[in-house]
Amino acid sequence: MDELRNRKRILSQGTDLFNQRPEKGIQFLQDNGVINPTLDPLEIAHFLRESPGLDKKMIGEYISK
């Protein structure tokens, strides 16, 4: 139960960071084991599509880079 709560907190922090600076949010999630350290396009696409609270403008900015 504690691990799930911790994962949700990390995901929430990562989402907030992503909405400010997408690269920082992705890096934070990689550093905390939510996203694989080796960037996998399918995993990133799934994260961008399925994560509630991500700013659509920032998703577009991240994808365009």
N, C-alpha and C positions, 0 to 999 in steps of 0.2 A: 504493500500500500504506500509506504514511504517513497519507494523508488518511482512509482507512478506519479506521485505528487511532485517529486523533484524533476522528473522528465517534463511535466506540464509547465513547471516554473521556467525551466531552461528554454522550452519551446516558446513560451510567452516573451521571455527576454529576447530571444532570437528574432521573433516577429517584430518586436519594437525596434530592434537594431536595423532589421531589414527595411522597415518603413522609413528610417532616417538615411541609411546608407546600405544599399543591398549587399555589397561585397562584405561589409563588416558583419552583417547578419548571417550570411552563409558561412563565413569564417568562424564565427562564434559557435554556430551549430556543429561545424566540423570539429572544433576543438573540444566540444562537450559530448561528442559521440552520437549526436542525433542524426547527423549526415556523415556518410563515409568520408574519411579524409582524402581519398582519391575521388576527385570529382567525376561522378557518373551522370551523364546527361539525363538518363531516364529517372534516376532518383531525384535530381533537381527539378525536373518537370513535374514529377508526382508531388513533391513538396510545394511547388508554386501553385499547382492546381488544387490541391486538397487542403491547404492550410487556411483556416478562416482568419480574417483580420489582416491579411497582407494587402497593402495599398496597390491597387491595379496600376497606377502610374509608375510606381517603383518596380513592379514586375516587368512592365514594358521597358523601363530604363535598363534593368538588369539583362533582359533578353537581347536588347539592342547592342549590348557590349559584348 
